[in-house]
Amino acid sequence: MPLARVMGDMVLLPNGNVLIINGAGSGTAGWEYGRDPVLSPVIYRPDSPFGLRFEVQNPSTIPRLYHSTAVLLRDGRVLVGGSNPHVSYNFTNVIYPTELSLEAFSPSYLDPKNVNLRPKIISPASQLKVWYGQKVAVRFSVLAAKLSAVSVTMVAPSFTTHSFSMNQRLLVLDVVGRLVRLSMSTYEVEVMTPSTGVIAPAGYYLLYVVHQEIPSDGIWVQIQ
């Protein structure tokens, strides 16, 4: 880890990377014990070579210690909020007041320079209902002239509290057949939904098309 951190939040991103955000550089959880807020998020890239997997991001200006939270949004941003290291709400005469503001962290894949690489899902429409082991055709567009490294992922929306994201899960769907080009900028790929509830419990997921580690906006999919 490039930065010491306790009480941090970790969020699985649609491209398989991990955001590490919030927390303190020293102390323990709760009741005024946290110190040295860590303002700089870190991206962990599990597929990068050893020594190059952690990348420090631009800092926030808001300390977020105990009772902070971070949740992935449909458009690929991460909603960040909270921080209350006190017994109750306390806004004055303390080192780190109760924090009620919200921020949106934008990973580097949302940089405007990546707009031509970013996929856009055309079909199916959001709120798709699927079964286990079902083939699904996903049609999408990409403005870039050449396509490479395309995958389809599903992310379970997590319930996050106390620096722990329960139910957090990312699935890379198996591609059935090959990627088909339908027009200059439109493509279709057929994928297989998870085979069992052991891999993916029934419920709602965000489905993304990922191109060169840049995800589309997600669509909601319900596994029945």
RAMO-V756587 format. One record per pair of residues at least 12 apart in sequence whose ideal C-beta (glycine too) atoms are under 6 Angstrom apart, sorted by the first residue. I is the first residue (numbers start at 1). J is the second residue. If there is no record, write none. Layout:
i | j
I | J
I | J
This chain:
i | j
2 | 54
2 | 56
3 | 38
4 | 25
5 | 23
5 | 38
6 | 23
6 | 24
7 | 23
7 | 24
7 | 29
7 | 65
7 | 66
7 | 163
8 | 20
8 | 22
8 | 23
9 | 21
9 | 22
9 | 70
9 | 163
11 | 70
11 | 72
11 | 78
12 | 168
12 | 170
14 | 153
14 | 155
14 | 208
14 | 215
15 | 210
15 | 213
15 | 215
17 | 43
17 | 45
18 | 44
19 | 78
20 | 42
21 | 41
21 | 70
22 | 64
22 | 68
23 | 38
24 | 36
24 | 37
24 | 65
25 | 38
29 | 66
30 | 66
30 | 85
32 | 85
34 | 65
34 | 66
34 | 85
37 | 63
39 | 59
39 | 60
40 | 56
40 | 59
41 | 57
42 | 54
42 | 56
43 | 55
63 | 96
64 | 83
65 | 83
65 | 85
65 | 96
66 | 85
67 | 82
67 | 84
68 | 82
68 | 83
69 | 81
69 | 82
69 | 160
71 | 160
74 | 218
75 | 217
76 | 110
76 | 215
77 | 104
77 | 106
78 | 105
80 | 103
80 | 105
81 | 102
83 | 99
84 | 98
109 | 214
114 | 214
116 | 143
116 | 144
117 | 144
117 | 211
117 | 212
117 | 214
118 | 214
119 | 140
119 | 142
119 | 209
119 | 211
119 | 216
120 | 141
120 | 216
121 | 140
121 | 209
121 | 216
121 | 219
122 | 139
122 | 140
123 | 139
126 | 219
126 | 220
127 | 220
128 | 221
129 | 222
129 | 224
130 | 193
130 | 221
130 | 223
131 | 224
132 | 195
133 | 195
134 | 193
135 | 176
135 | 190
135 | 192
136 | 191
137 | 188
137 | 190
138 | 152
138 | 189
139 | 188
140 | 187
140 | 209
141 | 185
141 | 186
142 | 211
143 | 185
149 | 212
150 | 211
151 | 172
151 | 210
152 | 173
152 | 191
152 | 209
153 | 172
153 | 208
153 | 210
154 | 171
154 | 205
154 | 207
155 | 170
155 | 206
156 | 169
156 | 205
171 | 200
173 | 191
174 | 192
175 | 189
175 | 191
176 | 190
176 | 192
177 | 190
200 | 223
202 | 223
204 | 220
204 | 222
205 | 221
206 | 218
207 | 219
207 | 221
